[in-house]
Amino acid sequence: MEEQFTQQESEAMFSVLCALVKADYRTLTDESNQLTDYAKELHIDKDYQPIPKGQLEGSAYETLKNMSLDKKRAFSRMMTEIARSDGHFGPSERALVVEILEMCNIPFVHR
């Protein structure tokens, strides 16, 4: 069953996914394609400007923290898939994922 996210939730999640793609400074085609797919899935407008990484804690984390457990699991799956999409789940990506999981009380979903 696909989760229905609010616009605020979608934008917070997409902003985190954008930061995750850029975390290792290696944005490859697979990551870009995965991000494009998530933009469609989350109904993100092509003109949307993601929240900058340095502002995520103040702008997106509270929204993520307040999502239902099912929505958090779906988002955790997205983070895992996009982090692994280039075949390399590096230390900077891992650090950002762990930060999000811990600060927003999101369970780790590895598949």
N, C-alpha and C positions, 0 to 999 in steps of 0.2 A: 504494500500500500504506500503510495507516494504521499509524503507530508505536504500540507498546505501551509506555507509560511506567509507571515504578514510582510508588507513591503519593508518595514523597518528591520525585521529579521533577515530578510533576503539581502538587503543592502549591507548589514553588519557581517553576514556570512561571506558574501562576495568580497567585501573589503579585506577580510582575513585571508581568504583564498588568494587574492591578488598579492598580498604581502608574503604569503607562503611561497608563491611561485617565484618571487623576486629575492627570497631570503638567501639563496646560495649564489646569487648573481649569475646564474646559468639558466636562462629561460630557453628551453628547447621546444621544438615543434610539438612534441607530445603534450608538454605542460600547457602550451598555448591553446592547443585543440581542446584539452580537458577543461580549461578555464572558459573557453567559448561555449562548450556544452553546458557547463554549470550556469553561465549567464542566461542561457535560454531556459534551463530548468527552473531557475529562480526568478524568471521574468524581469531581468535587469535590462533597463533601457540602454541602448548602445552609447548614449551620451552621458551615462552615469559616471561620475568621477569618484573612484574608491576613496575611502577615508585613508589618509596617509598613515603609515605604520606607527609613527610616533604619536598619533592621536587615537589609535584604536582603543587603548585602555579607557580613556575618558568618553569615547563616543560609541563603541560597539560592545564592549565586554558586558555591560549591564544588561543590554538586550539579549545577548547570548546566555547569560546567567539565568534569565527569567523564562527561557524557553522550556517547553515540556521535555520530559525525558526522551520521548520518541523523536522529537525534533533534534535534541542534542545528539542522539545516536546517529541520526541521518547526517548531521553536520560533521560528526567525527569520522564517519565513513568517507565523506567528501574530502576532508583534510588528508586522510590516509591515502586515498586514491590519487589525489593530485601530487602529494609529496613523493609517491612512488612511481608516478607516470613517466618520469625520465630515467628510471632504473637506478636512481641514486638518492637515497634518503639520508642526506648529509647532516652534519652536526648543527648547522645553523637552522635548517628546516626542523630538525628534531627539537631544538631548543624552543622555537616558536610554537610548535605543536604542544609541547609539554606545558609551556606558559599558558596557552589558551585552555588546555584541559584542566589545569589546576585552578586558574583564576576564575573560570566560568563554571566549575563543577560539571564538566563534561566527561562521560566515560570514554575510555579508549576503545575504538572499534577498529580492529586490524584488517578486516576484509570488507 
